[in-house]
């Protein structure tokens, strides 16, 4: 399982803390400190999901390019971006806005450079 690359966004803890006094949502980490980021396991899962989606979308994008030769790659990528946003908005998929941007950047890289097909976090 490749580790998430440095450019993959890390989620922060989401919480609703009521009251009049400002509060800071954090979790205790080893060594007695605190972190506002999700645990490594959740970060890894979010990366795995994003990498898997980007990889699957390569085939979809190439198929659409063949089926619709008049479409530019940018038009096709924009349609895919809109589709991802709609899936997230409907609750079908769980990707943050930053993760969606990363998926699109990864998809573009895979379309432009098929040899970059190795997972983004793996050693090359």
N, C-alpha and C positions, 0 to 999 in steps of 0.2 A: 504494500500500500504506500504510494508515494506521499511524501509530506507536502503540505500546502506550501506553494511558493510565497515568497515575501510579499508579492503584490496582491495576494488574495486577501480580501477584507476580513477582518475579525469582528464578529458580532459582539455587541455589548449586552449586558444583562438588561432585560426589560422588566420594569416593575411599576406598579402603581402604589405610591406611598402617600397616603392621605395625611392631612393635618396642615397647620399653619406654618410650621417650622420647616425650612428646606431640609431634605434628606438626601442621602447618598446611598444608592443601591450597590452593594458589593458582596463578594463572597470571600471567606477566609481561605488563604492558600498556605501551603507548607511554609514553615519558617515564621509564621505569625503575621504575615502581611495580608493585604486585601487587594482584590482585583475586581474591576468593573467589567472584565471580559468573560465570555463563556469559557467553560473548561476546554482543554485540548481535545477531548473526545468529540465534543459538539463542533468544534472548529474543523476537525478532520472530516466529520460527517458532512458538514456544509460544503467543504471543498470537494469531497467525493461526488456529491450530488451535482455540483456545478460543473465539474470536469466531465461527468457522465452526460449531462445535458448538452454541453458544447460539442462533445464527440458525436452524439446522436444527431445533432442538428446539422453537422457537416453533410451527412447523407441526404437529409431532407433538402438542404439548400442546393446541393448539386442536382438532385432530382428536379426541383423546381426550375433550375437554370435550363435543364434539357427540355422540360415541358413547355417553358415560356421563354424562348430565345430572345424575345424583344425586351425582356426585363433586364435591367442593369443589375449588377451584383449589389450595388448600394440599395436599390429599390427592394430587392429580395431580403437583404439584411434588415432593412427598416421594417418590412412586414413581419419578419421573425421577431424583432424587438417588440413590436406592438402585440404580437401573439403571446409572448412571455409575460408582458405587463398585464394582459387580460387574464391569463391563467393565475397570476399572483393575486390580482384584484378580486377574482372570483373565489379565492381560497383554495384552489386546486393544487397550487404549488407554493412552496415556502422558500422564497428567495428575497433577501433584502434588496434595496435599490442598488447598493454598492455591488452586491453579488451579481445582480442582473447585468450591470455594466461590465463586470469581469467576464461573465459568460459571453457577452457580445464581443469583447476584445479577444477572448480565446478563440471563439468561432471564426472571427476574421483572420486571425493568425493561422488557424488550421486550413482555412480556405485558400489563403495566399501562399502558404508554405506547407504542403501536405507532409513533408518530411518532419515537421514539428509535431507529428501525431503522438509522440511519447507524452505521457501526462506531464503537465507543466512543472510539477514539483520533483520529477524524477531526474536522476543523474543522466547526463547525455554523453 
